[in-house]
């Protein structure tokens, strides 16, 4: 069993935790959340974003998904000779975030990004607790989301049904009031 947690923080009152559990590479992953401080009685989008970087707030998390690109790593010291599989593990590209080259969608859709977690619902005080089981979000294997950022959005995710280009990329889910890096947990 692999467990991970993201502690949500941002430039708003939104805070909380999102936990992930996966028993094996072939198993579904359970994603659970406990979020407070959001808008009352609302549906808000939640996605996995490309980078595990929050140095400039949630903007540093990078895009939710985009067309394939490659990030070149620059190191102060030359790397030792690596096997092809070791070198691949050091190369980040958007195929890891969007390995199936799909557009944005709902969690149950066949046309969706790996990190498309849909919407969560808040109560009258702006709090939300819940969980989903997801077939595409992985903690184990080459498509792992470990080290990436989960972002809680300011708006409702239209699940790719908004009829415009942004809908097919982000679900028009809006700003990023809180986020957290997905890290291994005990």
JOWO-V336443 format. One record per residue. N is the residue number from 1. PSI is psi as a letter, one per 30 degrees, with the letter a starting at -180 (999 if undefined). OMEGA is omega as a letter, one per 40 degrees, with the letter a starting at -180 (NA if undefined). D_LAST is the distance of its C-alpha to the last C-alpha in Angstrom with 2 decimals. Layout:
n=(N,N)
psi=(PSI,PSI)
omega=(OMEGA,OMEGA)
d_last=(D_LAST,D_LAST)
This chain:
n=(1,2,3,4,5,6,7,8,9,10,11,12,13,14,15,16,17,18,19,20,21,22,23,24,25,26,27,28,29,30,31,32,33,34,35,36,37,38,39,40,41,42,43,44,45,46,47,48,49,50,51,52,53,54,55,56,57,58,59,60,61,62,63,64,65,66,67,68,69,70,71,72,73,74,75,76,77,78,79,80,81,82,83,84,85,86,87,88,89,90,91,92,93,94,95,96,97,98,99,100,101,102,103,104,105,106,107,108,109,110,111,112,113,114,115,116,117,118,119,120,121,122,123,124,125,126,127,128,129,130,131,132,133,134,135,136,137,138,139,140,141,142,143,144,145,146,147,148,149,150,151,152,153,154,155,156,157,158,159,160,161,162,163,164,165,166,167,168,169,170,171,172,173,174,175,176,177,178,179,180,181,182,183,184,185,186)
psi=(k,k,k,l,k,k,j,k,l,a,h,a,f,k,l,a,k,k,l,k,k,k,e,l,e,f,l,l,k,k,k,k,l,j,k,l,g,a,k,k,h,l,k,k,l,k,l,k,l,e,k,h,j,g,f,h,a,f,e,f,f,a,l,e,l,a,l,k,l,k,k,k,k,k,k,f,k,k,k,l,k,k,l,e,e,e,e,e,f,f,k,k,l,f,f,e,e,i,f,g,h,l,l,k,a,l,e,f,l,f,j,l,l,e,g,j,g,b,l,l,k,l,a,f,g,g,l,k,k,a,l,l,k,k,f,e,k,k,f,k,a,f,g,k,g,k,f,a,k,k,k,k,l,f,l,k,k,g,h,g,g,f,g,l,e,e,e,f,e,f,g,h,f,a,a,i,f,l,l,k,k,j,l,k,l,999)
omega=(i,i,i,i,i,i,a,i,i,a,i,i,a,i,i,i,i,a,a,i,i,a,a,a,a,a,i,i,i,i,a,a,i,a,i,i,i,i,i,i,a,i,a,a,i,a,i,i,a,a,i,a,i,a,i,a,a,i,a,i,i,a,i,i,i,i,a,i,i,i,i,i,i,a,i,i,i,i,i,i,a,i,i,a,i,i,i,a,i,a,i,i,a,i,i,i,a,a,a,i,a,i,a,i,i,a,a,a,i,i,a,i,i,a,i,a,i,a,i,a,i,i,a,i,i,a,i,i,i,i,i,i,a,a,a,i,a,i,a,i,a,i,a,i,i,i,i,a,i,a,i,a,a,a,i,i,i,i,i,a,a,i,i,a,a,i,a,i,a,a,a,a,i,a,a,a,i,a,i,i,i,a,a,a,i,NA)
d_last=(9.85,8.26,6.52,7.76,9.30,12.74,14.33,17.98,20.80,24.32,27.96,28.38,27.27,24.70,21.10,17.97,14.66,14.21,11.20,11.32,10.62,12.66,13.49,15.81,17.84,20.62,18.73,18.86,15.95,15.45,15.58,15.54,16.93,18.03,20.68,23.51,26.63,27.84,31.32,32.34,33.06,32.10,30.42,28.39,27.11,23.57,23.12,20.96,22.92,23.55,22.17,19.07,21.63,22.32,24.75,27.62,25.87,24.98,28.01,26.26,23.92,27.01,28.36,26.83,28.72,31.99,34.24,33.04,32.95,31.72,30.10,31.55,29.43,31.43,30.35,32.17,32.34,33.41,30.70,31.28,32.70,30.12,30.40,30.76,27.29,25.74,27.98,27.01,23.32,24.58,26.84,25.72,28.02,28.11,28.19,24.39,24.30,27.38,27.66,30.17,32.38,32.59,33.54,31.66,31.45,29.89,26.69,28.96,31.49,32.08,33.03,29.89,27.49,23.96,22.64,25.16,23.34,26.57,27.02,25.41,27.85,28.02,29.80,32.75,30.69,28.81,25.50,23.64,20.96,20.56,18.98,20.36,19.82,20.74,22.20,22.22,18.95,16.82,13.47,14.95,18.39,20.98,20.76,17.08,16.66,13.79,15.37,17.89,18.57,18.83,22.06,23.40,27.15,30.17,32.09,32.11,31.26,34.46,32.56,34.94,38.01,39.44,42.21,41.62,39.89,37.18,36.31,35.75,33.38,31.47,32.83,34.58,31.51,32.63,31.10,27.55,27.02,23.22,20.54,17.10,15.55,12.95,10.08,7.04,3.80,0.00)
